[in-house]
Amino acid sequence: MLALALALAQPAGFTCSAQGAKLLVPATAPEVACARLKAGLGKAGIRFDRGEIRVALRFEKPGIATASVTRTSGGKAVRLPDISVATSDRAMGPSTIDLLAREIAGRLTTR
């Protein structure tokens, strides 16, 4: 139900869900994590008016953040391999989302 509400509240071109965002320091609401990810993708030059980008974020112990990304353009959906980052030497936080955004952007621009 929450995922549906998040999807409806987000503009066309980008949908996002986040599980485990309470593990971030400070604890973060899923919609805040998704907003930060979208901002990071935008800073990296990703445009949201050329199809749709769907992202499912997962934050898990012991400091692993994973993004499942699907881009749809021209009626064709392409699912990227999962993108994971680990923060073994510090707690996951906003910088973890920024790192994921850079990794996602790098993979989207090579497609």
Buried (B, 14 or more C-beta within 10 A) or exposed (E): EEBEEBEEEBEEBBBBBBBBBEBBEEEBEBBBBBBBBBEBBBEBEBEBEEBBBBBBBBBEEEBBBBBBBBBBEEEEEEEBEEBEBEBEEEEBBBEBBBBBBBBBBEBBEEE
